[in-house]
Amino acid sequence: MTRGNQRELARAKNLKKQQKQGKGKPDLKGLSVTQKKESDAAIMRAKQEAAVAKKEQQASGKK
């Protein structure tokens, strides 16, 4: 019931995959945590404003 080097190849493949994924903290691209939160909040506000504008446009178009 020998498997040859199948397990070793699987381990090497998995190790390569994990290194490619880069486990660890998310990349903040030089920003501090508070700066990242502020930029994320600004992006979300813009998305919400766009969604509200789209809903208003659809509502006015149905009348």
N, C-alpha and C positions, 0 to 999 in steps of 0.2 A: 504494500500500500504506500509506496513512495511516490512523491509528487515531483521529484526532481527539483528544479529551481523555480517552480511556479510561485511559491510563496515569496521568495526573495525578489522576483521580478514585480510582483504585486506591491510589495513594500516600497521598492524603488519608484514605481509609478505613482503611488500614493504620496510619497515624500515630495516628488517633483510637482505634483498637483497642489499640495499644500503650500509649497514655496511660491508657486505662481500666484496663488490666491492672496498671499501676504496677510496672514492672520495678525491681528493686533489692533491697535487703536485706529480709528478712522483718520484719514488724512485731512488735516485742517488747512493745508496749503499755506502755512505760515500765519494763520489767523489764531487769535486767542479764542477761548471757548465763548466768551461774551460777544466778541465780534462775529463769530460764526452764528450764534443765536440771533443776533440782530439782523444779519444778512438773510438768514432763513425766514425770519419774521417779515422782512420787507418783501421777499419773494411771495410768501403766502398771502400778504395783504394785496399784492398786485393780482394774484390769481383770483382772490375772492372778489375784488372789484370788477375784474373781467367777467366773472360768472354772473354777478349781479347785473351788469350792463347787458349781458347776453339774454338774461331772463326778462329784463325790461323791454328789450328789443322784440323778443318773441311775443310778449304780452301785448305790446302796442301793435304788432303786426296781425294779431288775431282779431282785433276789434274792427 
